[in-house]
C-alpha cells in the first residue's frame, strides 16, 4: 500500500508541476500580448460558427492579426473599384509575412502600380484553418455581398486529410469500436480507483481533469516547442514532434495513414468543380493556383524538421504522405483547370522550394508572398485591362455594390 501511495504522490506532484508551468505560460501570454488568462489563446479566437461552418469573427484579434467589421483581414471595401476576391486558407490569410505583406495585399499594390491607378482592390477572404469543402455553399453569399469582378482560388490540401464522404463517414462510425485511447483510459482509471484508499481519493479528480484536457489547450506545449527549436539539434526536434503527433493521433482515436485515400481527391475535385460552376453562372472569372510548399518533390535531411512541423497540425497523416498529398491535389487542379478552360498559376512548379520563399512548411515569407502575387497579377492583368476599359458601363453596378455593402447585410 505504501508503494501505491508513493506512486500517487509522484503523479500528483507531476501534475501540479505541469499545472504551475501552464499557469506561468498563460501569465507570459497575458503580459506580452494581452492574452486572456483563462480559455484558449490561438487562432480559434478569430473564428466563429455559422450555419455553413467556420467563418472569421468580425472585430476580433489574436496576437497581431485583426479582423475588420466585415469579417476579413484588411481594409473595408471601397465603392467604384475593380474588385478581386482571394479565397484560401492560412497561406492566403497571411501567417508569417509582415503586416500588409501577405500576397493579397501585395497583389493589390502590384496591380495598381501596373495600371497607374488606385481603383483596384483585393479582398482577402482566406482564414486560418479555412476548409475549401465549405466554399461551394458560400459562393452565392460571397458574390451577393461583395459583387467581385474576379476571384482567385488557392486551395490548401491538408484541410482534406480528415474529409470523408458523408455516407462512408457514418458507416465507418457505426463499425468502429471506441478509440483505443478511450479504452485504455477507462481501464487505467478503474484500476487506479480500485487501488487508492479513501485518503488519496482526491487523485481521481486530478486524473479526470487530465483526461478531459485537450492537448491543444495546453499553452505550455507551444512554449516547449519554441524552446526546443531554439536549443536542441534539428534531429531531436524532429523526433519530438513526430512522437507528439503520434500521441495526438492516439489521443483523438485517429488511425495513422501512409497516404490519403483516392476518395479524398474525389471530394476535392467535386468541391472545386462545384465552386467554378457557381462562379461561372454568376459571370465571375476565376484564376486558380496550385499549392506550393517548401520541400519540392523531396525532403532534404535538413528540412525534415519543417516537414514534421507540418504534420503536427494534421497528426493522422504520416510525414511522407504530405508530399504525395500535395502532388495529387495539384494534379486535380491542373486537370480541372484544363477541362473547364480556367486560367491557372502553377505555383507548385514555379515558386522555388526552400527557406527564401517559405517561412515554414507552406506559409510564405515576404518574398514568397511577393512571388505569388506577381504570378496572380500576370494572369489577372488581361482581365483587369478589359474591365478598366469598360468601367463607364459598370458605374451603375458599382453603385449597386456600394448600397449592398454594409455590415448588416
Secondary structure by P-SEA (a helix, b strand, c coil): caaaaaaaaaaaaaaaaaaaaaaaaaaaaaaacccccccccccccccccccccccccccccccccccccccccccccccccbbbbbbbccccccccccccccaaaaaaaaaaaaaccccbbbbbcccccccccccccaaaaaaaaccccbbbbbbbcccccccccaaaaaaaaaaccccaaaaaaaaaaaaaaaaccccccaaaaaaaaaaaccccccaaaaaaaaaaaacccaaaaaaaaaaaaaaaaaaabbbbbccccaaaaaaaaaaaaaaaaaaaaacbbbbbbcccccccccccccaaaaaaaaacccccccccaaaaaaaaaaaaaaaaaaaabbbbbccccccccccccccccccccaaaaaaaaaaaaaaaaaaaaaaaaacccaaaaaaaaaaaccccc
